[in-house]
Amino acid sequence: MSMHREEPASFAFSSDNEARAKAIIAKYPAGRQQSAVMPLLDLAQRQIGGWLPRIAMDYVADYLGMPPIKVYEVANFYTMYNVKPVGKNHVQVCTNLPCWLRGSDQVVHACKKTLGIGLGETTKDGQFTLSEVECAGACVNAPVVAINDDYYEDLDEATITRVLEALKRGESPKSGPQNGRLNSAPLGGPTTLKGGA
Amino acid sequence: MPKLTIDGREIEVAPGTTIIQAAEVLGIEIPRFCYHERLTIAGNCRMCLVEVEKAPKLVASCSMPVGEGMVVKTATPNVLKARRGVMELMLINHPLDCPICDQGGECDLQDQAVAFGRDRGRFAEAKHAVRQKDFGPLIKAEMTRCIHCTRCIRFSTEVAGVPQLGGIGRGEHMEIDTYVTKALESELSGNLIDLCPVGALTNKPYAFKARPWELKKTESIDALDALGSHIRIDARGAEVMRILPSNCDDLNEEWLGDKSRFSCDGLARQRLDQPYIRENGKLRPASWDEALALAASKLKGARPDQVAAIAGDLACAESMAALKDLLDGLGSPHRDCRQDGARLDPAVRAGYLFNATIAGIEQADALLLVGTNPRKEAPVLNARIRKRWLKGKFPVAAIGPKADLTYRVDHLGTSAALLDAIAKGTHPFAATLKAAQKPMLILGMGALRRQDGAQIQAAARGLAEACGLVKEGWNGFSVLHTAAARVGGLDLGFVPGAGGKDIHGILDGATKGEMAVVYLLGADEIDMSRLGKAFVIYQGHHGDAGAHRADLILPGAAYTEKNATYVNTEGRAQRTTLAVFPPGQAREDWKILRALSDALGKPLPYDSLSQVRARLAAINPVFGQPGKRVGAAWGAFGSPGAVADAALATAIDNYYMTDPIGRASPTMAVSVETFLAGAKPRTGTHG
């Protein structure tokens, strides 16, 4: 595995995160604190801004009294932990079958065009990272793009461009379906259980 | 006990046994990659699939416990087809680079591909490749060849106790890695090479040196620590190419320490291959006749009480017996085999043996370490302690240096005075020892080397007696030696005779000029500057400290070059087997002494190895039972007295260089640089 030049020199939980970490560890029986590795890695990733440098993984390992390699294994297994730096907005486009059938190719194309970067790349200003991900678990609203913690659904070329442009301007576009659907209800309103029957 | 049928043969095994183990008992071999009987079960290679009646699918026999009435078939067309499929999948990403792979000829994947695979692959796409990794100076990693059996991860985590290897990434991108570029920090790392079923982890110093079918394989005994691990010496022509562990459940299981495995390249360097005589301060080559005549004239010319002999850590029992007989013939009582100055009482055998035995560690239920770091002094034994510790309910405490021993140790302090406190019951650990059924104490050479070593030995005896370490059917008092020669030397009485001087007396005497001739039998670990003006005869195999000081050098044989007897720390006499001949004019050590006795005109009464061994058995019956551990009766030993308050230290600082062979080995030199020479800063951007 390659190492990264942007490694910060030190890492420690902020006092807020310290309190959160303690609360998470308290959920597990005494001596089983290693079970808290995943939520703690998430805390660390959020604190740093979207990724986990090695020093943070070492910190978590030390915090939980486990061998560092076990933490590296976890962080490298799950795709939602980023072991390389990502931009402020991590644009994760699903290209699995349902999204692909519903036009994820156009969505990827629009992302590349709007951001000027390819898959797996980060914009020069550090604002956007574009990734291709496996099923995001929202096939009913395909195609889907997850940007940080928000899902943008029922996308097409125009709507994803609009979302990205808004983010570029520093706005917070509304998440969820972008074609006027209510959650996963049928487009254009209910088709069953209509009226008072 | 469940009864089952495998391939039509019935067998009854203990509950919890897996199908693969039951089949093994019947002698039915089921192919496997990830399963290893000394590691936990992973069940990820799928090579061991078998058919079980009434099971809907084939089952992995390594992880399926046997059940009553199970009917297992290991060679049905279905099973063979499945194995063929597994093999084909395994070979999808495996490079077919056998011609340039060091594992070739002893590769599980190669063998099983021939036995169970298809004759051609159907995978036409690009294979996956892995970036080159650096696992240090001992292990060569070619991870493109890895089949992800995870044996290495399990070994390092479970047996070695150094969890530094892991599986990074997922699915087909999974790689075995340390993640941070560094060498595996274990004295047992070489065992990964044996465990790896493919050529992913191979022996780096041995890389591209030889093919297994060119090697002459000799089963022998290791002499680089006091364990007497069983080894296999692989030699080509006159050169030892590599050393591998050989299975021995009582001693080393199937592991071997890195020093014992990798210092074999030292056997070909710095060798004494002919006699030398010092003239005008310089050593010049000489013939055997000349050398022996000079030795004889010096020995004859000196008063008997001005002659002394010191045996080193690698000296075999045969040569020590011959030297002892030779000195007796001359009338000199000054001799010692404790070159490190250990104040071990030779009077009672149980006082210097590892009485609990190495396999016995697994029965112990409490352990006190005194002045020892078993991880450095005997890494394989340390793995046994860890194995016991992993089973739980095994409190381990230590008096002496603080160290990471790969298991939890309650560090009581460094002062030897704690021994008395525990013996008197005033220290809380006394209660732990007394409550245990089979408590154990390991006494290291670091404690016995001190000025008050004899008092410490007595204090440890007092503790053993007070805390119930010695009882019917159990003796937990265990001395951990660091020298292969030591127990043998003590057993045959290579200690001062009546009125004789011990190592301290010999060196003091030599400093004062009272010693005319000092005979060093492979003794390199003494302070040569204290030998004064004595005429020093050095008999040994390496040009090390002893040879540098010597006035006369008689070239001997290393432990791989002679049929010799060593008694391990438990008191088990074991015999090495000659794998290659000594280089040049060097000879087996007892023969040199036999020839010298002729030159002295007092021939020793043995002319063949069997006669020497008969003599050994006559001195001590222990030598008459090779391979068998001979215990000893308890008695009073050590010198009661005050113990100084000074901190206890370990006997070994530098694990990789404890003997002339290690000091001559380039591999050991890079190991020292990598593992010991102060942690060089390795930052995240380092390579």
Interface residues (C-beta under 8 A of the other chain):
Chain A: M1 S2 M3 H4 R5 E7 P53 R54 I55 P67 P68 I69 K70 Y72 E73 N76 F77
Chain B: R131 T157 P163 Q164 L165 G166 G167 I168 G169 R170 E175 D177 T178 Y179 V180 T181 G684 T685 H686
